[in-house]
Amino acid sequence: MKTARITIVSLAVLLVVSSVFAATTKAPASHGKSVRGTLQKLDEPAKTFSVKARAGQTALEWNAATRVTGGSLKDGETVTVRYMVHDGKNVATSIMIAAPKKS
């Protein structure tokens, strides 16, 4: 009888603790966002830029882990940027610079 009571109380405590933990756990960061458009407002010292796309303007930043392919960053370049939201900021994971259009 005493063992059954201890087991029931233990299970109740476990249920309460696990539900509190589940309620306070954040959803994982979203990966795989991307934007394609024209690179604007490049600020190399601050490592920030924005991309003007049809849907609007997206402010981004990059860091040492960001892969840049297809050339060097310049205002006016057409780019495809893959990014993730980290601490409320859009951090680029890769920047692909499109080849210039031939005239």
C-alpha positions as CSV (number, residue, x, y, z in Angstrom):
1,M,0.0,0.0,0.0
2,K,2.8,2.4,1.0
3,T,4.7,1.5,-2.2
4,A,1.7,2.1,-4.4
5,R,1.2,5.6,-2.9
6,I,4.9,6.5,-3.4
7,T,4.7,5.3,-7.0
8,I,1.5,7.4,-7.7
9,V,3.0,10.5,-6.1
10,S,6.3,10.1,-8.0
11,L,4.4,9.7,-11.3
12,A,2.3,12.8,-10.5
13,V,5.4,14.9,-9.8
14,L,7.1,13.6,-13.0
15,L,4.0,14.6,-15.0
16,V,3.9,18.1,-13.5
17,V,7.6,18.7,-14.1
18,S,7.6,17.4,-17.6
19,S,4.6,19.5,-18.6
20,V,6.2,22.6,-17.2
21,F,9.4,21.9,-19.1
22,A,7.5,21.3,-22.3
23,A,5.6,24.6,-21.9
24,T,8.9,26.6,-21.5
25,T,10.8,24.9,-24.3
26,K,11.3,27.2,-27.4
27,A,10.6,25.9,-30.8
28,P,13.8,25.2,-32.8
29,A,15.2,27.9,-35.0
30,S,13.9,27.8,-38.5
31,H,16.5,26.8,-41.1
32,G,16.3,27.1,-44.9
33,K,14.9,30.5,-45.5
34,S,16.0,32.2,-48.6
35,V,15.6,35.4,-50.5
36,R,16.6,36.4,-54.1
37,G,17.0,39.9,-55.3
38,T,19.3,42.9,-55.5
39,L,22.0,43.5,-52.9
40,Q,21.7,46.9,-51.4
41,K,23.1,49.0,-48.4
42,L,26.2,46.9,-48.1
43,D,28.2,47.8,-45.0
44,E,31.3,45.7,-44.9
45,P,32.7,46.8,-41.5
46,A,29.4,46.1,-39.8
47,K,28.9,42.9,-42.0
48,T,25.3,43.9,-42.9
49,F,23.4,44.3,-46.1
50,S,19.8,44.1,-47.4
51,V,18.2,42.4,-50.3
52,K,15.5,44.0,-52.3
53,A,13.1,41.4,-53.7
54,R,9.6,41.5,-55.1
55,A,8.2,40.7,-51.7
56,G,10.0,43.7,-50.1
57,Q,13.4,44.4,-48.4
58,T,15.1,41.9,-46.1
59,A,17.9,43.1,-43.8
60,L,20.7,40.6,-43.2
61,E,24.1,40.2,-41.7
62,W,26.9,37.7,-42.3
63,N,29.8,36.3,-40.3
64,A,32.9,34.2,-40.8
65,A,30.9,31.0,-41.4
66,T,28.9,32.5,-44.3
67,R,29.9,31.0,-47.7
68,V,30.1,33.6,-50.5
69,T,30.2,32.2,-54.0
70,G,30.2,33.7,-57.5
71,G,32.3,36.8,-56.9
72,S,32.6,39.6,-54.3
73,L,29.8,41.5,-52.6
74,K,28.9,44.8,-54.2
75,D,25.7,46.9,-54.2
76,G,23.6,46.2,-57.3
77,E,24.5,42.5,-57.6
78,T,21.8,39.9,-58.0
79,V,22.1,37.4,-55.1
80,T,20.4,34.4,-53.6
81,V,20.8,34.4,-49.9
82,R,20.1,31.4,-47.6
83,Y,19.7,32.5,-44.0
84,M,18.4,31.6,-40.6
85,V,17.0,33.7,-37.8
86,H,19.3,33.8,-34.8
87,D,18.6,36.0,-31.8
88,G,16.1,37.9,-33.8
89,K,18.6,38.7,-36.6
90,N,18.6,37.3,-40.2
91,V,22.1,35.7,-40.4
92,A,23.2,34.6,-43.9
93,T,24.6,31.0,-44.2
94,S,25.4,31.3,-47.9
95,I,25.4,34.1,-50.5
96,M,25.3,33.1,-54.1
97,I,26.1,36.0,-56.5
98,A,24.5,35.5,-59.9
99,A,26.6,35.8,-63.1
100,P,26.1,39.2,-64.8
101,K,23.7,39.2,-67.7
102,K,25.3,39.4,-71.0
103,S,24.3,42.3,-73.3
